[in-house]
Amino acid sequence: MIKKCLFPAAGYGTRFLPATKAMPKEMLTVVNKPLIQYGVEEAMAAGMTGMAIVTGRGKRAIEDHFDISYELEQQIAGTSKEEQMKDIRHIIDSCTFSYTRQVEMKGLGHAILTGETLVGNEPFGVILADDYCVSEEDPVLLQMVKLYEKYQCSIVAIEEVPADQTYKYGVIGGNEEKPGVFRIQQMVEKPDPEDAPSNLAIIGRYILTPDIFDVLRETSPGRNGELQITDALMSQAEHGRVIGYQFKGQRFDCGSVEGFVEATNYCFENYYKNGK
Ligand code: G1P
């Protein structure tokens, strides 16, 4: 059983300035829910109840969101507005939230290593909340948990991207053992198209085994001088211990304005209008 999910949430969200000047990018709302709430709901759907959030300066709104707001709740008690608080109340009642701060921005690998204190010595999920995922089948992280039960090693979610977009992602190369399931042999962080081992890009969903923390401690800074999770995973991949999984569903890059608008339209049409 994987019980914990780590949310690296210390980044600045500069692409959304000025919106993210005083507000965490994870609190940007797709229709009527902040991005990080979608992430937490996906983790819950995958059976996880321990939400471990790596924050930074200026991120207090995240903690307040996953806490009771007595005054507000008293105000709306007995009115139709109460219904709109149902989901978040359910989250608060069923999960525990723990936080630690990443003091310096030294890359995603560094953010994950900062979360070790919250995760401990057990396998865990990782959600990058600005990759918003939807699926008509199981939610993406649940698909990955099911795969973990079989493979018992680290798993990264992957999708095909146009060759000229590889510079934005970690890119994998490997053997397709079953349709959509790759035993990874190569991983490169943000390669130019000519250096990319394939057009299969890692998106923001991971299941990691806890030995990743020791590996991260031994990993040197990589792309952009930052500690990259992709490089640490490559060490596990050398031992055949990383699976790339072409998830079923759709992912919106809500770290970009275009992806964010697409996600908003999708959610409005598919969920909000139908009262979901
Ligand atoms: C990070 C990872 C990258 C991955 C991406 C998915 O990059 O470093 O390997 O493909 O997330 O969203 P970032 O988008 O934080 O630059």
Residues whose N, C-alpha, C, O or C-beta is under 5 A from the ligand:
A	BS01	G1P	L108 D131 K168 Y169 G170 I202 I203 G204 T230
